[in-house]
Amino acid sequence: MININMLPIFDYTCFQTYLKRDTKSLVIEFREKKFDLETFFELEDVFKWLAEHPEVKSVVLTSVHSFF
């Protein structure tokens, strides 16, 4: 079943992003247990996008692993 509240927006190598419509939040879900240079470049792209979209009220960082 598709969750219509969580809309995928970007699909990077290091993480996936979803928009939560009800809370106007951006969820960043990391795929790996490490942060490398590629992760930081991809995060930079997301934060540039966020700077142009003030309607997004919060950012949630999470992971497919249990380290968050």
MOGI-V266603 format. One record per residue. N is the residue number from 1. RES is the residue in one letter. D_LAST is the distance of its C-alpha to the last C-alpha in Angstrom with 1 decimal. Layout:
BEGIN
N/RES/D_LAST
N/RES/D_LAST
END
This chain:
BEGIN
1/M/25.6
2/I/24.3
3/N/22.2
4/I/24.4
5/N/22.0
6/M/19.3
7/L/21.3
8/P/20.2
9/I/21.3
10/F/20.4
11/D/19.6
12/Y/18.8
13/T/18.4
14/C/14.9
15/F/13.4
16/Q/14.9
17/T/15.6
18/Y/16.9
19/L/19.0
20/K/18.9
21/R/22.5
22/D/22.6
23/T/20.3
24/K/21.1
25/S/17.5
26/L/16.1
27/V/12.8
28/I/11.5
29/E/9.8
30/F/9.4
31/R/11.5
32/E/11.3
33/K/9.5
34/K/11.7
35/F/12.8
36/D/16.6
37/L/19.5
38/E/19.3
39/T/15.8
40/F/17.1
41/F/20.3
42/E/18.7
43/L/16.6
44/E/20.0
45/D/21.6
46/V/19.2
47/F/19.7
48/K/23.4
49/W/23.5
50/L/21.8
51/A/24.5
52/E/27.0
53/H/25.6
54/P/25.6
55/E/25.5
56/V/21.7
57/K/20.7
58/S/17.0
59/V/14.0
60/V/10.7
61/L/7.8
62/T/5.7
63/S/6.0
64/V/8.7
65/H/7.3
66/S/5.6
67/F/3.8
68/F/0.0
END
